[in-house]
Amino acid sequence: MTSPIAKVRRERGSSVYAMLRDMAIAYQFKPGERLSEIELAERLGVSRTPVREALTRLVTEGFLQTATRGYMRRPLEVQETLDLYEARVAIERECLRLALERATDAQLQEARVYLEESRTVAGSTPVQQLVELDEGFHLRIADMAGNSELRRMLVSLNERIRFIRWIDMENVGRDSTQHEHQEILQALTARDAALSERLLSGHIALRRDQIVDAIARGLARIYLPQEQAPATAAP
């Protein structure tokens, strides 16, 4: 039986990890910035132990890397981002392949309802929430695949590219994304493997030049004072 003290420690550790992960996702830690266990513990009002455990986990998950006397946020690099998008395409295509075989009528109907409800969300909604809605559609395809490990890997990749997706969503807008989701779902419902795969791949892949542009705008968001940031980088 778990002791009350152990339970409190576990819950506190999970909370610290979640806070630090969210800060890493949003690049509140600047690329290459060195992180100190002591400073973060003082900032969060906790002991060093849950901070150390969280930072170690974030290294394993690809957000941070070890540095002399501590950790630092991984740089925002073109090749790494391209690799992450390629990995996302591979995982989502496999999810789609399995979904074509395994999706139930109830799951397909739930996805249709989800898209209809998503279309009622105002375009002025913060981009973070719009990307969350987009992720929700793709996670439904992963659920249809019925493979929990593929879904877990997709969630992890989504977290690592989420900042770039915020920037990209600001640039491309939401209407095209919504239309592409509808087309993918229609092809999936028709069990058209070739069409659904072509639509999905085209929807989620980013060319190298698009990634370069998104990173440039993302770095401007990170380093420029908000009042000096370009209009496209406004939240």
N, C-alpha and C positions, 0 to 999 in steps of 0.2 A: 504493500500500500504506500502511495506517494505521501510524504510528509507535507504539512502545510508550508513549511519553509521552502522545500524543494519546488513546490508548485509556484510559490511567489517568485522565486528566482527564475524559473522557466518562463513565466509570463513576462517578467521584467526583461529577460533576455530577448524574447520575441518582439517586444515593443521597441527595444533599442535597435534591433536588427531592422525592423520595418522602417523606423525613422531614418536610419543611415542609408538604407537602400533607396528610399524615396529621394533623399538629398543627392545621392549619386546619380539616380536616373535623371533628375532635373539639372544636373551639372551645377548644383550649389557648391560642390567641390570643383574648382576649376581644373581643366586638364593639366596634369603634371603637378598639381598642388600637393604638397606633403601634408599628411594628416598625423596628428599626435593623439595617442590614446589618452594622455593626461588632459589635454585641452578639450577633447570631445567629451570625456567623462564629466569635466567641470561644466561644460556647456549644457549637457543633458541632465546634470544633477544625479548621476549614477556613479557606481564604482567602475574601476577600469576593467574588471573581469567581463561583464557583458559587452562592453565596447570592443575589447580585444577579440572576443568570440565572433562578434558581428563583422568586424573588419576582416578577420580570417576567412569567414564565409563569403564575403564580398569579393575577396581575391579569387577564391575558387569559382565563383559565378561570373568572373570576367569584368567586374566593375572597377576593381582596384588592382594594383600590383605592389609588391613589396619594394621598399626603398631603404636607404641607409637610415637606421634609427626610426623606422615607422613604415608608413604606407603612402601611396599617392594615387590620385585618380588617373585611370588610364587615359592617354591622349585621345583626342577625337580625330581619328585618322581615316583617310579615304579607303585604303585597302582593307582595313579591319571591318569598316562599315559595309563594303562590298561583299566581303566574306559572309557577314551576318545575313545580308539580304539573300545571298545565294543559298545559305543554309535554310532560311525561311522558305524559299521557293521549294526546295527539296522536301522539307517536312510537310508543307501544305499540299503539295502534289500527292504525296503518299496518303495523307489524310483524305484527300478527295477520292483517290482510287478506292480506298476502303469504304468511304461513304457511299460511293456508287453501288457497292455491293450490299451494304448493310443498313443504309438509312431507312427508317420506317416512315410510313405516311404521317404519323403523329409528329415526328421530328421535323419533317419537311413543312408541315403546316405551322408548327411553332416558329420556324425560321421565317416563314412568310409574314406571320403576325408581328414578329420582331422587327422586320424591315418596314412594315407599314407604320408601326409605332415610331420607329426611328425617323421616318420622313416627316413626322409632325414636330420634331425638335427644331427650334428656331436656329437659323444660320448664325445668329449672334451668340450662340452658346459658346462658352470658352473652348478653345481648341483641344484642351486636355480631355474634356468630356466627349468631344466629337471623335477623337481617336479611340477612346474607350468603347464607344458604340461600334466603331469599325472593328475593333478587336473582338467584340462580342459576337459579330456575325461569323468571323473566321473560327472562333472557338466552338460555335455550334456545328460547323462542319467537322471539326475535330471530335466533337461528341458523337456525331453520326458515325465516325470511323470506328468508335468503340475500342480505342487503344489508349489507355491512360498514360503510357510512357510517351507516345507521340504528342499527346496533349500537354504533358508536363514540359517537354522540350520546346514546344511552341510558346508556352507561357514565358519561359525563360528568355527565349529570343525576343519576344515582344517587349520585355522589360529593357533589354539591352539596346534596342533600336527605337525606343519610345520617344526619346528627345528628338531624333531626326524625323520621326513621323509627325510630331507636333509641328516642326518647321515645314515639312512637306505639305501637311494639310492646309496650313496657312497659304501656301503658294498655289496649290491646285484647286482648292475649294472643295465643297462637299457634294455638289450636285453630280459631278461625274462619278464620284465614288459610289453614291447611292444607286445610280443607273447601272454601274458595273456589277454591283451586288445582286441586283434584280436579274441581270442576264445570267450570272453564274448559277443562281438558284433555279432559274428556269431550265437551264441545261442539265443541272443535277437531277431535277425532278423528272426530266425526260430520259434520264440515264444515258445521256449522250456523252460518252467518255472523252472523245476527241475535242468536242466543242467546249465542254466544261473545263478541261485541262488548259486549253488555249486561252480561254477567258481568264481563268485564275492566274496563270503565269503572267499574262500581260497586265493584270491588275496589281499584282504585288511586287513585280520586279522594278528596280530603279536602275537606269543607265549610269555609267560612271560619271558622266557630266552632270546628271541630276544630283548625284551624291556630293560631288564637289561643290555645287551651288548650295545645297542644303547645309553642308558643313560650314561654308563661308558665312551664311546667314546665321547659323547656330552660334558660331564663334563671336559674331557681332552681338548677338543676344547675351552671351556670357560675359563679354569683356566691356562693352560700352555701357555707360550709364543709361538708364531707361529713357531719359528724356532726349538722349542723343541717338538712340537706336533708330534704324530705318523704320518706316511706317509698316513694312511687311513683317517686322518682328514684334509688333505690338501684341499684347496678349488678347 
